């Protein structure tokens, strides 16, 4: 006998569809926020880009602010790399992966734009990802220090703050000079590490042959997140 063509979808299938729809909304919103900024973006623009109904969107989000909040929450997790023996290399690789995400994924670019644009609601924590980046860098620098690979002139927290500030400066300069896709960002990150490492890393760490060339991201074992 043939199965019933009108069989109801299983709970697992419904959950999968719900997650896919939510991700589709976030991806569409990221594109709109990246292109137009938060204030100029509208729910109708997001719906048009996502090709979804209002009912589908409002099932997941009650307002534009909630979509922006969900978008900010994915900034740091999408850039994680696998743990490595060299925590300096793991830190370097994290910076290159995030640089690559800024070049290829609107979710990453929109997160930056939300943090620097005007017109964003005051109760939206646009600086949350920055704090998370500093926490991640501090965690990695604490491990670098524990291995004896951080110069005595630096503490883990001060090193993390400088790495974060230097990256922000590099990506904003790239944005201003080359546009939203930041086409020269990996080259700027190479220059950043070339300047930072001699004063921050110990000679024993440098002798391990740290890789911070502009195409480093092509050699990092990493699963790129879906573009939506």
CORFENKA-V391873 format. One record per pair of residues at least 6 apart in sequence whose ideal C-beta (glycine too) atoms are under 8 Angstrom apart, sorted by the first residue. I is the first residue (numbers start at 1). J is the second residue. If there is no record, write none. Layout:
I_J / I_J
This chain:
9_17 / 18_59 / 18_60 / 21_52 / 21_56 / 21_59 / 21_60 / 22_60 / 22_70 / 23_226 / 23_228 / 24_50 / 24_52 / 24_228 / 25_46 / 25_50 / 25_52 / 25_56 / 25_57 / 25_60 / 25_61 / 25_67 / 26_67 / 26_70 / 26_71 / 26_74 / 26_107 / 26_228 / 27_50 / 27_106 / 27_107 / 27_227 / 27_228 / 28_46 / 28_47 / 28_49 / 28_50 / 28_52 / 28_228 / 29_41 / 29_46 / 29_49 / 29_50 / 29_64 / 29_67 / 29_68 / 29_71 / 29_110 / 30_71 / 30_105 / 30_106 / 30_107 / 30_109 / 30_110 / 30_111 / 30_228 / 31_49 / 31_106 / 31_110 / 32_41 / 32_45 / 32_46 / 32_49 / 33_41 / 33_68 / 33_71 / 33_106 / 33_110 / 33_113 / 33_114 / 34_106 / 34_109 / 34_110 / 34_113 / 34_180 / 36_45 / 37_113 / 37_117 / 37_119 / 38_64 / 38_68 / 38_113 / 38_114 / 38_117 / 38_119 / 38_120 / 39_117 / 39_118 / 39_119 / 39_120 / 40_119 / 41_64 / 42_64 / 43_54 / 43_57 / 43_64 / 46_57 / 46_64 / 46_67 / 47_53 / 47_54 / 47_57 / 50_57 / 61_67 / 61_70 / 65_121 / 65_123 / 65_124 / 68_114 / 68_120 / 68_124 / 69_124 / 69_125 / 71_107 / 71_110 / 71_111 / 71_114 / 72_111 / 72_114 / 72_124 / 72_125 / 72_126 / 72_128 / 72_129 / 73_128 / 74_107 / 74_111 / 75_107 / 75_108 / 75_111 / 75_129 / 75_132 / 76_129 / 76_132 / 76_133 / 76_136 / 78_101 / 78_105 / 78_107 / 78_108 / 78_225 / 79_94 / 79_97 / 79_98 / 79_101 / 79_108 / 80_94 / 81_90 / 81_93 / 81_94 / 81_97 / 81_220 / 81_221 / 81_222 / 82_221 / 82_222 / 83_90 / 84_90 / 84_93 / 86_149 / 86_205 / 86_208 / 86_210 / 87_140 / 87_141 / 87_143 / 87_144 / 87_147 / 87_149 / 88_144 / 88_149 / 88_197 / 88_201 / 88_205 / 88_208 / 88_210 / 89_208 / 89_210 / 89_211 / 90_140 / 91_137 / 91_140 / 91_141 / 91_144 / 91_163 / 92_193 / 92_210 / 92_211 / 92_212 / 92_216 / 93_216 / 93_217 / 93_220 / 93_222 / 94_136 / 94_140 / 95_163 / 95_167 / 95_189 / 95_192 / 95_193 / 96_186 / 96_189 / 96_212 / 96_216 / 96_217 / 96_220 / 97_217 / 97_220 / 97_222 / 98_108 / 98_167 / 99_167 / 99_171 / 99_182 / 99_185 / 99_186 / 99_189 / 99_217 / 100_186 / 100_217 / 101_107 / 101_108 / 101_225 / 102_108 / 102_109 / 102_112 / 102_171 / 102_182 / 102_185 / 103_181 / 103_182 / 103_183 / 103_185 / 103_186 / 104_224 / 104_227 / 105_225 / 105_227 / 107_228 / 109_180 / 111_129 / 112_171 / 112_175 / 114_120 / 114_124 / 114_126 / 115_126 / 115_127 / 115_129 / 115_130 / 116_172 / 120_126 / 130_164 / 130_168 / 133_164 / 133_167 / 134_160 / 134_161 / 134_164 / 137_159 / 137_160 / 137_161 / 137_163 / 137_164 / 138_156 / 138_157 / 138_160 / 140_160 / 141_150 / 141_154 / 141_156 / 141_157 / 141_159 / 141_160 / 141_163 / 142_156 / 144_150 / 144_156 / 144_159 / 144_201 / 144_205 / 145_155 / 145_156 / 147_205 / 148_202 / 148_204 / 149_201 / 149_202 / 149_204 / 149_205 / 150_156 / 150_159 / 150_200 / 150_201 / 150_202 / 151_199 / 151_200 / 151_201 / 151_202 / 153_199 / 154_200 / 159_200 / 162_196 / 162_200 / 163_196 / 166_192 / 166_195 / 166_196 / 167_189 / 167_192 / 170_185 / 170_188 / 170_189 / 170_191 / 170_192 / 171_182 / 171_185 / 171_188 / 173_188 / 174_182 / 174_183 / 174_184 / 174_185 / 174_188 / 175_182 / 177_184 / 178_184 / 178_185 / 186_214 / 186_215 / 186_216 / 186_217 / 187_214 / 189_212 / 189_214 / 190_212 / 190_213 / 190_214 / 190_216 / 193_210 / 193_212 / 194_212 / 197_206 / 197_210 / 197_212 / 198_206 / 201_210 / 211_219
